[in-house]
Amino acid sequence: MNPEDVKQLLKTVFTDADIIVLGEGRNFDIKVVSAAFEGLRPVQRQQKVYAALNDKIAAGDIHAVNMVTVTPQEVTPQEQ
């Protein structure tokens, strides 16, 4: 898989999100900025991301994921 493939998978669930995916092969760094994370604990946010990727993880197409999940209000000015 490539980063664009992973991004497109995430876009099917997080249609309003800003998504950045870096990496190659089966290891990816993901940042999702979405209002869908409002009121959720960090582990709940990660579960939403993993749910979108679960089929690819189970198939072995994705091995490792590092992720940052934030709401638009949690983005710092230097990150914009």
Secondary structure, DSSP 4 states (H G I P E B T S, - for coil): --HHHHHHHHHHH-TT-EEEEEEETTEEEEEEE-GGGTT--HHHHHHHHHHHHHHHHHTTS--EEEEEEE-GGG--GGG-
